Amino acid sequence: MLNNYPDVLTVKQLAEILNIGHNAAYQLIKRREIGAKYIGRTIRIPKASVIMYLNSAHYMVGKSDNSRLPDERSKS
């Protein structure tokens, strides 16, 4: 999955991997959802942190995502 990426990623690469914008990638780091290291003013993300984030994600399947499904009570 991430074989084409180096062991230490940039924010740009993180955004590319997760298919999100740069601001969303910075927010994941700021909220400490993905581990990162600051080297001077540069942010570096270990690939292992991204893999752990993806493996720990709680995926919404079916009725778990109530915000996108119509209310069943309204069908009657």
DSSP file (Angstrom, degrees, kcal/mol; ACC not computed):
  #  RESIDUE AA STRUCTURE BP1 BP2  ACC     N-H-->O    O-->H-N    N-H-->O    O-->H-N    TCO  KAPPA ALPHA  PHI   PSI    X-CA   Y-CA   Z-CA
    1    1 A M              0   0    0      0, 0.0     3,-0.2     0, 0.0     0, 0.0   0.000 360.0 360.0 360.0 -49.8    0.0    0.0    0.0
    2    2 A L    >   +     0   0    0      1,-0.1     3,-1.9     2,-0.1    49,-0.0   0.096 360.0 117.3-111.5  22.0    2.7    2.5    1.0
    3    3 A N  T 3  S+     0   0    0      1,-0.3    -1,-0.1     0, 0.0     0, 0.0   0.762  71.2  59.2 -62.7 -25.1    5.6    0.8   -0.6
    4    4 A N  T 3  S+     0   0    0     -3,-0.2    -1,-0.3     2,-0.0    -2,-0.1   0.435  95.6  79.4 -84.5   2.0    6.2    3.7   -3.0
    5    5 A Y  S <  S-     0   0    0     -3,-1.9     4,-0.1     1,-0.1    -3,-0.0  -0.800  83.7-110.0-110.9 151.7    6.8    6.1   -0.2
    6    6 A P        -     0   0    0      0, 0.0    -1,-0.1     0, 0.0    -2,-0.0  -0.214  33.8-106.1 -70.6 168.8    9.9    6.7    2.0
    7    7 A D  S    S+     0   0    0      1,-0.1    40,-3.3    39,-0.1     2,-0.5   0.740 111.3  48.7 -68.6 -23.7    9.9    5.7    5.7
    8    8 A V  E    S-A   46   0A   0     38,-0.2     2,-0.2    39,-0.1    -1,-0.1  -0.984  81.9-160.4-122.0 124.3    9.7    9.3    6.7
    9    9 A L  E     -A   45   0A   0     36,-3.5    36,-2.5    -2,-0.5     2,-0.2  -0.619  12.5-132.4-107.2 158.7    7.0   11.4    5.0
   10   10 A T     >  -     0   0    0     -2,-0.2     4,-2.3    34,-0.2     5,-0.1  -0.546  35.7-105.7 -94.1 169.6    6.2   15.1    4.5
   11   11 A V  H  > S+     0   0    0     32,-0.4     4,-2.6     1,-0.2     5,-0.2   0.882 122.8  55.9 -63.0 -37.8    2.9   16.7    5.1
   12   12 A K  H  > S+     0   0    0      1,-0.2     4,-2.0     2,-0.2    -1,-0.2   0.914 108.6  46.2 -60.9 -43.4    2.3   16.8    1.3
   13   13 A Q  H  > S+     0   0    0      2,-0.2     4,-2.7     1,-0.2    -1,-0.2   0.893 110.6  53.4 -67.5 -39.3    2.9   13.1    1.1
   14   14 A L  H  X S+     0   0    0     -4,-2.3     4,-2.4     1,-0.2    -2,-0.2   0.936 109.4  48.3 -58.5 -47.3    0.6   12.4    4.0
   15   15 A A  H  X>S+     0   0    0     -4,-2.6     5,-2.2     1,-0.2     4,-0.9   0.890 112.0  50.0 -60.7 -40.0   -2.2   14.4    2.3
   16   16 A E  H  <5S+     0   0    0     -4,-2.0     3,-0.4     3,-0.2    -2,-0.2   0.920 110.5  49.0 -64.8 -44.8   -1.6   12.5   -0.9
   17   17 A I  H  <5S+     0   0    0     -4,-2.7    -2,-0.2     1,-0.2    -1,-0.2   0.918 119.0  37.9 -61.9 -44.9   -1.7    9.1    0.8
   18   18 A L  H  <5S-     0   0    0     -4,-2.4    -1,-0.2    -5,-0.2    -2,-0.2   0.504 106.1-126.6 -87.1  -4.3   -5.0    9.9    2.7
   19   19 A N  T  <5 +     0   0    0     -4,-0.9     2,-0.3    -3,-0.4    -3,-0.2   0.932  68.3 123.4  56.7  48.9   -6.4   11.8   -0.3
   20   20 A I      < -     0   0    0     -5,-2.2    -1,-0.2    -6,-0.1    -2,-0.1  -0.802  65.2 -90.7-128.3 170.7   -7.1   14.9    1.9
   21   21 A G     >  -     0   0    0     -2,-0.3     4,-2.0    -3,-0.1     5,-0.1  -0.318  37.0-107.6 -78.5 166.7   -6.0   18.5    1.7
   22   22 A H  H  > S+     0   0    0      1,-0.2     4,-2.5     2,-0.2     5,-0.2   0.892 119.0  53.8 -61.7 -40.7   -2.9   20.0    3.3
   23   23 A N  H  > S+     0   0    0      1,-0.2     4,-2.1     2,-0.2    -1,-0.2   0.905 108.0  49.6 -63.3 -40.5   -5.0   21.7    6.0
   24   24 A A  H  > S+     0   0    0      2,-0.2     4,-2.0     1,-0.2    -1,-0.2   0.886 110.0  51.8 -64.5 -38.3   -6.7   18.5    7.0
   25   25 A A  H  X S+     0   0    0     -4,-2.0     4,-1.6     1,-0.2    -2,-0.2   0.920 109.3  49.2 -64.1 -43.6   -3.3   16.8    7.2
   26   26 A Y  H  X S+     0   0    0     -4,-2.5     4,-2.9     1,-0.2    -2,-0.2   0.879 109.0  53.9 -62.7 -37.0   -2.0   19.6    9.5
   27   27 A Q  H  X S+     0   0    0     -4,-2.1     4,-2.8     2,-0.2     6,-0.2   0.896 104.7  53.6 -64.7 -40.4   -5.1   19.2   11.6
   28   28 A L  H  <>S+     0   0    0     -4,-2.0     5,-2.5     1,-0.2     6,-1.3   0.889 113.7  43.6 -59.5 -38.9   -4.5   15.4   12.1
   29   29 A I  H ><5S+     0   0    0     -4,-1.6     3,-1.3     3,-0.2    -2,-0.2   0.920 112.7  51.0 -71.9 -44.7   -1.0   16.3   13.3
   30   30 A K  H 3<5S+     0   0    0     -4,-2.9    -2,-0.2     1,-0.3    -1,-0.2   0.885 111.5  47.6 -60.9 -39.8   -2.1   19.1   15.5
   31   31 A R  T 3<5S-     0   0    0     -4,-2.8    -1,-0.3    -5,-0.2    -2,-0.2   0.429 112.9-123.2 -80.9   1.8   -4.8   16.9   17.1
   32   32 A R  T < 5S+     0   0    0     -3,-1.3    -3,-0.2     2,-0.2     3,-0.1   0.784  73.8 130.8  60.2  30.8   -2.1   14.3   17.6
   33   33 A E  S   <S+     0   0    0     -5,-2.5     2,-0.4     1,-0.2    -4,-0.2   0.757  76.7  36.6 -78.9 -26.3   -4.1   11.7   15.7
   34   34 A I  S    S-     0   0    0     -6,-1.3    -1,-0.2    -9,-0.1    -2,-0.2  -0.997  95.0-120.7-126.2 128.1   -1.0   11.0   13.6
   35   35 A G        +     0   0    0     -2,-0.4     2,-0.3    14,-0.1    14,-0.1  -0.421  40.8 166.2 -69.2 138.5    2.4   11.0   15.2
   36   36 A A        -     0   0    0      9,-0.2     2,-0.4    -7,-0.1     9,-0.2  -0.968  27.5-136.9-148.3 160.9    4.9   13.5   13.8
   37   37 A K  E     -B   44   0B   0      7,-3.0     7,-2.9    -2,-0.3     2,-0.6  -0.971  13.3-139.9-122.4 137.8    8.2   15.1   14.7
   38   38 A Y  E     -B   43   0B   0     -2,-0.4     2,-0.6     5,-0.2     5,-0.2  -0.868  15.1-173.1 -94.6 125.0    9.2   18.7   14.2
   39   39 A I  E >   -B   42   0B   0      3,-3.4     3,-2.0    -2,-0.6     2,-0.5  -0.903  69.9 -52.6-117.6  98.3   12.7   19.2   12.9
   40   40 A G  T 3  S-     0   0    0     -2,-0.6    -2,-0.0     1,-0.3     0, 0.0  -0.607 121.4 -25.1  66.6-123.2   13.2   22.9   13.1
   41   41 A R  T 3  S+     0   0    0     -2,-0.5     2,-0.4    -3,-0.1    -1,-0.3   0.310 121.7  98.1 -99.6   7.2   10.2   24.3   11.2
   42   42 A T  E <   -B   39   0B   0     -3,-2.0    -3,-3.4   -32,-0.0     2,-0.5  -0.775  63.3-145.2-100.8 139.6    9.8   21.1    9.2
   43   43 A I  E     -B   38   0B   0     -2,-0.4   -32,-0.4    -5,-0.2     2,-0.4  -0.885  15.8-174.0-104.0 131.7    7.3   18.4   10.0
   44   44 A R  E     -B   37   0B   0     -7,-2.9    -7,-3.0    -2,-0.5   -34,-0.2  -0.986   7.4-158.9-126.3 138.7    8.2   14.8    9.4
   45   45 A I  E     -A    9   0A   0    -36,-2.5   -36,-3.5    -2,-0.4    -9,-0.2  -0.965  18.2-129.3-119.5 119.6    5.8   11.9    9.8
   46   46 A P  E >>  -A    8   0A   0      0, 0.0     4,-1.2     0, 0.0     3,-1.2  -0.462  17.6-130.8 -64.8 137.1    7.0    8.3   10.2
   47   47 A K  H 3> S+     0   0    0    -40,-3.3     4,-2.2     1,-0.3     3,-0.2   0.853 108.3  63.7 -57.0 -34.0    5.3    6.0    7.8
   48   48 A A  H 3> S+     0   0    0    -41,-0.4     4,-2.5     1,-0.2    -1,-0.3   0.843  97.5  56.0 -59.6 -34.3    4.6    3.7   10.8
   49   49 A S  H <> S+     0   0    0     -3,-1.2     4,-2.1     2,-0.2    -1,-0.2   0.884 107.5  48.1 -65.7 -38.2    2.4    6.4   12.3
   50   50 A V  H  X S+     0   0    0     -4,-1.2     4,-2.5    -3,-0.2    -2,-0.2   0.913 111.4  49.7 -68.1 -42.6    0.3    6.6    9.2
   51   51 A I  H  X S+     0   0    0     -4,-2.2     4,-2.4     2,-0.2    -2,-0.2   0.916 111.5  48.7 -63.1 -43.2   -0.1    2.8    9.2
   52   52 A M  H  X S+     0   0    0     -4,-2.5     4,-1.7     2,-0.2    -1,-0.2   0.901 110.9  51.6 -63.0 -40.1   -1.1    2.8   12.9
   53   53 A Y  H  X S+     0   0    0     -4,-2.1     4,-0.6     1,-0.2    -2,-0.2   0.930 112.2  45.4 -61.7 -46.1   -3.6    5.6   12.2
   54   54 A L  H >< S+     0   0    0     -4,-2.5     3,-0.6     1,-0.2    -2,-0.2   0.886 113.3  49.7 -66.6 -38.5   -5.2    3.6    9.3
   55   55 A N  H 3< S+     0   0    0     -4,-2.4    -1,-0.2     1,-0.2    -2,-0.2   0.784 113.2  46.7 -71.1 -26.3   -5.3    0.4   11.3
   56   56 A S  H 3< S+     0   0    0     -4,-1.7    -1,-0.2    -5,-0.2    -2,-0.2   0.494  84.5 121.0 -94.3  -3.3   -6.9    2.0   14.3
   57   57 A A    <<  -     0   0    0     -4,-0.6     2,-0.8    -3,-0.6    -3,-0.0  -0.323  61.9-133.4 -64.7 139.8   -9.5    3.9   12.3
   58   58 A H        -     0   0    0     -2,-0.0     2,-0.3     2,-0.0    -1,-0.1  -0.849  24.6-149.7 -94.3 109.2  -13.1    3.2   13.2
   59   59 A Y        -     0   0    0     -2,-0.8     2,-0.6     1,-0.0     5,-0.0  -0.596   7.2-132.0 -83.9 139.5  -14.9    2.7    9.9
   60   60 A M        +     0   0    0     -2,-0.3     2,-0.4     4,-0.0    -1,-0.0  -0.815  31.0 176.2 -93.1 121.4  -18.5    3.7    9.6
   61   61 A V    >   -     0   0    0     -2,-0.6     3,-1.5     0, 0.0     2,-0.1  -0.985  49.4 -34.3-128.0 134.4  -20.6    0.9    8.0
   62   62 A G  G >  S+     0   0    0     -2,-0.4     3,-1.1     1,-0.3     7,-0.1  -0.342 128.4   2.3  63.2-128.1  -24.3    0.8    7.4
   63   63 A K  G 3  S+     0   0    0      1,-0.3    -1,-0.3    -2,-0.1     3,-0.2   0.458 110.1  86.9 -78.6  -0.4  -26.4    2.5   10.1
   64   64 A S  G <  S+     0   0    0     -3,-1.5     2,-1.3     1,-0.2    -1,-0.3   0.819  80.8  64.8 -65.9 -28.8  -23.4    3.6   12.1
   65   65 A D    X>  +     0   0    0     -3,-1.1     3,-1.6     1,-0.2     4,-0.7  -0.622  65.2 168.1 -95.0  75.9  -23.3    6.8   10.0
   66   66 A N  T 34  +     0   0    0     -2,-1.3     3,-0.3     1,-0.3    -1,-0.2   0.727  66.1  68.7 -64.1 -23.3  -26.6    8.2   11.1
   67   67 A S  T 34 S+     0   0    0      1,-0.2    -1,-0.3    -3,-0.2    -2,-0.1   0.716 105.9  39.3 -71.3 -18.4  -25.9   11.6    9.6
   68   68 A R  T <4 S+     0   0    0     -3,-1.6    -1,-0.2     2,-0.1    -2,-0.2   0.551 102.3  78.0-108.0  -9.7  -26.1   10.2    6.1
   69   69 A L  S  < S-     0   0    0     -4,-0.7     3,-0.1    -3,-0.3     2,-0.0  -0.786  84.1-110.0-102.7 144.4  -29.0    7.7    6.4
   70   70 A P        -     0   0    0      0, 0.0     2,-0.3     0, 0.0    -2,-0.1  -0.360  42.2 -96.8 -67.6 151.7  -32.7    8.7    6.4
   71   71 A D    >   -     0   0    0      1,-0.2     3,-1.1     2,-0.0     4,-0.2  -0.550  26.4-145.7 -69.9 125.7  -34.5    8.3    9.7
   72   72 A E  G >  S+     0   0    0     -2,-0.3     3,-1.4     1,-0.3     4,-0.3   0.786  95.6  64.9 -66.6 -27.0  -36.3    5.0    9.6
   73   73 A R  G >  S+     0   0    0      1,-0.3     3,-0.9     2,-0.2    -1,-0.3   0.796  93.8  61.0 -65.8 -26.4  -39.2    6.5   11.7
   74   74 A S  G <  S+     0   0    0     -3,-1.1    -1,-0.3     1,-0.2    -2,-0.2   0.572  88.3  73.6 -78.4  -7.0  -40.0    8.8    8.8
   75   75 A K  G <         0   0    0     -3,-1.4    -1,-0.2    -4,-0.2    -2,-0.2   0.719 360.0 360.0 -76.7 -21.3  -40.8    5.9    6.5
   76   76 A S    <         0   0    0     -3,-0.9    -1,-0.2    -4,-0.3    -2,-0.1   0.489 360.0 360.0 -73.6 360.0  -44.1    5.0    8.2
